[in-house]
Amino acid sequence: MKVVITGGAGFLGQRLARALLQRGSLTGPSGEATPIERIVLFDVVHAEGFSDPRVETRAGDIADASVIDAIIGNDTDSVFHLAAVVSGEAEADFDKGMRVNLDGTRHLLEICRKRARPVRFVFASSTAVFGGEMPSTVPPDFELNPQTSYGTQKAISEMLVNDYSRRGFIDGRSLRLPTISVRPGKPNRAASSFASGIVREPLAGIEAECPVAPTVRMWLCSPGTVIDNFFHAHELPAASLGTNRSLNLPGISVSVAQMVADLEAVAGKEVASRVRWNRDPKIAKLVDGWPAALDARRALSLGFRVDAQFADLIRAYMEGR
Amino acid sequence: MKVVITGGAGFLGQRLARALLQRGSLTGPSGEATPIERIVLFDVVHAEGFSDPRVETRAGDIADASVIDAIIGNDTDSVFHLAAVVSGEAEADFDKGMRVNLDGTRHLLEICRKRARPVRFVFASSTAVFGGEMPSTVPPDFELNPQTSYGTQKAISEMLVNDYSRRGFIDGRSLRLPTISVRPGKPNRAASSFASGIVREPLAGIEAECPVAPTVRMWLCSPGTVIDNFFHAHELPAASLGTNRSLNLPGISVSVAQMVADLEAVAGKEVASRVRWNRDPKIAKLVDGWPAALDARRALSLGFRVDAQFADLIRAYMEGR
């Protein structure tokens, strides 16, 4: 079978590809475990560092329907749609966000619709679909009221995935990802970038600025757990999802102060002292609009995984897991 | 000031135009009551029967951005966006629904965004944004989980109206309209068309088929009340709307059996006997997916109007109100 990963040059896309290669098979169109023959990593740049002959990298603009047409072709069985302009950038450049996060998703869905058999379509949504006045734990059937353009584009994409699935055009599943921590690499323009930075940079001996107050609570998930959950979402039978293909992925709710305290407990005082509290009103406003915790019982009852505690996320990063 | 009504040749659009002409003014860009100098009625066909010199009719395709550009121009102060492919048709022709109900709304928003002062934008949404498993009365902050393509397109448009408003591109308000009863004229392809037909046709001496079970509850509003509520939505200060510009308009929850019983009480046994129960599974499935009642306290506390009882809706129709 052929699998396409959009955002395939990104951290999660690459990690997902490696996990897929290792696993070797996915539930295919027959409903049986089917060997993965090809993985196409699509992104704005070519993914690097893959030598496995099953992997093909492609670079192009997701908002160009002809590009997507060529990549999906007539032989794609499964799509993991991770490509997105991140929250901070989608807020700064509205048109770019709409083009990539909305038009890109729509092109992808339209082209998948042309396939004879419904493509399994796993979409990386976000807890940023929630916003405005929220209870301290967002209930399972709470309104989508995003307060960022990124969240709006993700919420709209979820609605499209639902309607395309209901009509049988695709077999979709949307996962509202917690903030991933600890991401390796460099800071990016996601408003949540600091949630990795305040661990990663101090561990590397570099000072890191925290743009939000210590009391702010984040809804977090480790990279390893989220990759397991991408798999799990792909493998679930459609019937288990009912009338709504969107799921709150489980996470852990941790205050930023606790994150730094855990860093100190795991790596020592000197490391933790490299966190500088320097509030950035623009970032703080975006982050304050996100839910601090979600009721994820539906996902848990469907067998999705959850991390135990933040200290484990720090250790996983330190051990390269 | 210049006011544009999309769907301006439709029943509600025309009725809204007449009410605006009679009223003569609306809150303008200055925040003060401002005389209405022009009303542009835009639709796929020209609206007929208007002799008032302030009215201009235009016909064209809302999914053609250049058409919308010409209609909005540089001088539009307020838009009432009522144009839509109705529920039954949007379900039968997915592409047409997406083109008109989604792309059309987006073109309209994009062109309004170019105006120097934010256009007041009143959007006719629908209770069809709700669906799936619902409590008997839908709570105010309940998830949007449409189970029709029409509801999906309305929900997406609401999200766009919210984000465009949050960013200051427009000053939007989305009203989730109950089913309007009793509409004059002919049946249309809305799945809810019967909710007027089972009163209108019997009163005209014609048999009417009811495609849903007598136990089905509808969420209803009279044309007069909904037109008053369009006004009210336009006049409300933006600050009163908080972080979500979408409102559940008040309605009355009535079973179809009660509707027919009220028809008998108001117009007699012979009239009511012209209703034939003939379940249409396609229509019944769409209607069953809609909420039977909504918590509309937020709208009521903002001063929106509600009808008293269904018998009044029948009488209003009989008296041409």
Interface residues (C-beta under 8 A of the other chain):
Chain A: F94 G131 G132 E133 D141 F142 E143 L144 N145 P146 Q147 S149 T152 A155 I156 M159 L160 N162 D163 R166 R167 G242 T243 N244
Chain B: F94 G131 G132 E133 D141 F142 E143 L144 N145 P146 Q147 S149 T152 A155 I156 M159 L160 N162 D163 R166 R167 G242 T243 N244
